[in-house]
Amino acid sequence: MRTARRLRGAGTARDVTTLLLLVGLAAGCSPVYVLKAGYHEARILAARRPIRAVIADPRTDVDTRGKLEVALAARAFARDSLVLDVNGSYSTFVQLDRDTLTLILSGAHQDRLEPVTWWFPIVGRVPYRGYFGLEEALSAEERLKQQGFDTYVRPAAAFSTLGWFADPLLSTLLRYDAVGLVETIIHELTHNTIYLAGYTDFNESLASFVGARGAIAFFCGPTAFQDAGRCELAQDRWSDELIFSGFMDTLITELETLYGRSDLTREVKIERREEVFAEARRHFVENVQPAFRASRFPWVLDEPLNNATLLARLHYYRRLGDFDATLGGQEDLQTTIRRIAQKARDLVRSGGDPFEALVPASAAQPDR
């Protein structure tokens, strides 16, 4: 699920695969929630216009026209060079009457890194739920707080229906620069191609890897949109994400150690985690941020740190260094994607962990 790939410097969540229409099939959801979700999704799908028609429309401003041309090129690149399942996705455009598609609610236990989950058909259990209204989202958040959970509400500007419908490009994504736009489109199309029900961290981190590496290939390789400046920016952002992934992995390990102590009460664990958060912020300011080339990840300092905020972000940064290590030698990105997807599916079918698919190209067995 993707919270619109990213709003640089705005502290919003990243990219959210909000399966709003499929939610209508969920037996465990309230009828009111189902109806509202289906209504809003139906409105979005009904408002689609072919992107080429929007580009040709003389009323379309220059900036919008340019970004839509980049979007079509990124879609074609994802289809032809990365062999992702594009279907009809991102061939249409929807102008929304708001700057946020939906609000995403996450919850987590306070004394352990365990998210609150909701079950939906097709996608299985997911650690988030979408709302179209702020009041609804905040009311649902308050109910979780009253039950003793950590909570986090964040805006989302993109969604994927995993290929079930022809996802449009939403106007909320046009706030991104060209690099962020290409990353988001490739990220979401990765979900069309491989989505393992119930494995949110793997799905989102794989899509983060493919989106970032795909943007690098798009702007650095021999394409019509090859651009030295954007190539460097895409590379710098991926470098920053790898650094940030390492920071998050270390913080999560420290929290798991604390929460796993049997000699501490729940109350003491919750109290002592604040010391871990404070030290993490200090380390972030003194050692992590200075290493960034193009990003800041301001939410670490600007938003409350709790298990819900950390887990919501971690979905997109889990073991990115290991994903990157799979792309080595002479193997291209397309081959790497296919190899990871095949191995991950096999592992899940046999009850294994899809992250075990992350082996370097040099150590991988050749495809049979």
N, C-alpha and C positions, 0 to 999 in steps of 0.2 A: 504494500500500500504506500502510496507516495504522497507526501504533503508537498505539493507543488515544488518541484525539484528543489529550489531554494530561493529565498528572498535575501540577496546579499546584504548583510549588515542590518537586516530588519528583525532578526530574532524569531522569525516564523519557522514553523516546522518544515520539514523537507518535502518529501513527495508522498502522496497518499493515494493508494489504489482503493478508492471508495466504490465499492460495488453496490451502488444504490438501488439499481433495478433488481438485481439478484436478491437483495435483502427482502424483497416482497415474497420470496419463497420460504423465508425462514419461519419454521413452525414455532420457534421459541420467542419470536418477537411480538411486541404488542401490536394489535391491529392499527392503532393510531399512528405508530411509528412507521409501519409498513406502508400505509396509505400516503403519508406525507413524503416518504422517501421516493415512492413510485411516482407520485405527482411531480415532484421537482425534477426527477430524472427524465420523465417523459417530456416535460417542457424543454429541457436542454436538448434532447434528441430531436424534438420537433422543430427546433430553431436552427438546425444545421443548414449552412450554405456551402456550396463547393468553394474551396479556397481559390481555385483559379478564377471563379466568377468574382470573388471579392477583390482579387488582385486587379482584374480588368475593370472594376467599377471606378469611374473617375472621381467618385466621392471618397474613395479610400486614400488616406494620407500617405505620404512618402514613407514614413517610418514603419507604419503598419504593413504597407506593401512589401517593403524590404524584408521584414521579419517573416512574413508569410512565404516569401520566396525561399528564405533559408529553411523554413519548416518543411516545405515540399522537398527540398534537396536532401535534408536530413532523413526524411521518410524514405526516399529512394535509395539513399546510401544504406540505411538499415536493412532494406529489403534486398538490395543487389550485392552489397559488399559483406554485410554481416549475416545475411540470410535469416533475418528475424521474421516472424510471422506478422506481416503488416495488415493483411486483409484490407478492410476499408478504413482503418484508423488513420486519423490525421490527414484525411483528404478533404475534410469539411471544417468549417469555422463557426463558432457561436459567440456572438457578442452578448455578454452578460450585463445586467443592470446593476452589478455590484462588483467590488474589488476582491471579494473572497468567495470561493465556490461553496465551501462548507466549513464547519468547525468540527474538529476531531477531539473526542474525549478519551483520555487514557487514565487508568487507575492501577495502583500497585499496593501490595502489602507493605506496611511500614518497617517491618523487622526482617524482611527477606526480599530478594530480587525475584519476585513472582508477580506477574501482571494479572489484573482482572481481565478476563476474556469473555467474548461473546461468540456464540456459535452461529454460523451461516452455512447454507448449502454451498457446495462447490468449493468454497475457500476454507471450510473447516473453522477451527477456533482462531479468532484474531484478537489482538490486544487493543482494540480501539472501536469506536462507534461514531458515526457521523451525524451531525445535526445542521439543519439549514438556518436555524434561528439562534441568536445569541442567548435569548432568555431560556430557550429549551436546553441548550448546552450547559448553561450555568446551573439550572435547576437539577439536571442529571448529575452534574459535578457535586452539587451540595449533598445529594442523596448518598453518593459514594463517600464523601467526607464524614457524614454522620455515621456511616458504617465503620469508620476507622481506617479508611484507605488514603494513601497519597493520591493526588489527582493532578491532571494537567490538561488544559484546553488550549488548542492551537489552531490557527487557520490553515486551510488547504486550498490550493489553487488548481490542482490537477487530479485526474482519476483515471483508472483503467478498469474496463469490464472484462479483462483477460481474453479479449477476442470474441466474446459473446455478442457484442454490438460494435458498430463502427464508431469508435470514440472520436469525438470532434476535438479540434484544437480550440481551447477556450481563451477568451480575451484576457483572462487573468494571467495567462502565461506570457503575454506580450510585454509585461513589465520587465522581463528578464532581458539581459543582453544576449547577443547571438550565441555565445558559448553556453550560457545557462539554458537557453531554449533548446539547443541541440542535445545537450546532456539529458534534459527532461524527456524529450521525445524518444530518444533511444532507450532511456530507462524504462519508460512505460511500455514500449514495444517489446522489451525483454520479458515483461510480465505476460504478454500475449504468447510468448514462445515457450517459456517454462515457468510454471507456478506449482509448487508443491504444497498441497493443502495442509495447513497447520504448522508450517515452517516459515513463519514470518521473517525471522532474522536472516535466514538463508536467502529467501526470495528477494528481500530488499537490499541486502548487501551485494548479492550477485548483480542486481540491476544497477546499483551504484557503481560497481566496477565496470560493467559493460557500458553504462552511460558515459562515464568519465573517459574511459579508454576509447570509446567510440567517437567522442567529440575530438579527442586528440588526433585520431586517424582521419577524421573528417576535415579538420582545419590544417593538419600538418602534411597530409598525404596528397597524392596527385588528383585532387578533385577540383571542380570549378570554383569552389569556395576556399581553396588553399589560401591561407593568410598568415603571414609571419607573426603579426601581433596577437591574433586570436589563437594561433598555435601555441605561442609562449604562455598565454593566459590559461589555456586549457591544461597545459603541462603543470603550470604553477599551482593551479587549484587542485589537481590530483595529488601533487606532492603534499600539499597542505592537508588533504583528506587522509593521506596515509599517516602523517604525523598525528593528526587528531584521533585517528583510529587507535593508534598505539596508546595515546593518553587515556582514551576511554577504556581500552582493555585493561590497563593497569588499575584504573580507578575501580572498575567492576571487580577485579580480583581482590583488591583490598576490602571492598564491602562484603564480598562473599566470605572472606576470612573472618571478618567481624561477625556477620550474621550466623556463621556456622559454629560459633563458640557456645558450647553447651553449658559453660559455667556462668553465663550472663543471662539475666532476665530480659524479657522483651523490652521493658522500659529502659534498661541500661543500654541495650543495643541501639535503641532509637536516640538516646541521648548522646552516645559516643559517635554515632555516625556523623553528627554535626562537626566533630573534630576532623573526621576524614574529609568532609566537604570543604572545610576551611583550608586544610592543607592542600587539597586538590586545586583550589582556586589560587593559592599562593604559587604553587608549582606551575600552574597554567600561565600566570602573569609573568613570572620570572624566567621560565625556561621554554614553554611551549609556544606562546604567541610570538616571541622574537624570532622563531624559526620559520614562521609562515611567510610565504612570498606574496600571496594575493588575498588571503582570507583572514577573518578575525574570529569567527564563531563567538559573537558577543553574548549569546544567551547564557554561556557558562557563568558570566559575571552579572548579567542583567536580570536573569530569571531565578526564582527559587530552585535550589537543588533538592530533589527528593527522588525516591525510587521511580516514581511515575515519569518525571521529566527525563531521567537518565535512560530508562528502558525505551521510552518513545524515540529518543535520538539514537540509541544504540542499534536499533533495527537496521539502520542504514550504514553503520560503521563497524559491524562485527567482522573482525579478522580481514580487513581490507588488504593488509600486507600479504596475507596468505593467498588471497585471490590474485593479487598482482604477481606473486611469485609463480603462478601457474602459466603466465605468459612469458615464455623464455625461449632462447635459441632462435630458430628460424620459423617457429610456429606462428601463424597469424592469428588475429583475434577471432575470426570466424571459427577456425579449427578449435581454439581454446574453449569458446562458448559451447560448441557441440560436444566436446569431450567432457566438460564439467557437467553439462545437462544430462548426458547419457549416464555418467557414473552416479550422479546424485539421484536420478530416478531409480537406478538399480539398488542403491543403498536403502532408499526409503521403502521400496518393495520388500526388501529383506529385513526390515526393521532397524536399519542402521541410521547413522547420522549423516545427512547430506554434506556437511562440512568436511567429511572424510574424503570427498572428491577433490579436495584442493591439494593436489600434488603437482610439483613442477613438471613442465613438459618433458624434461630430460628423464624423469623417473616414471612417466606415465607409460602404460602398456599401449602399443599401437592398436588402433581400431581394427576389429576383425571384419 
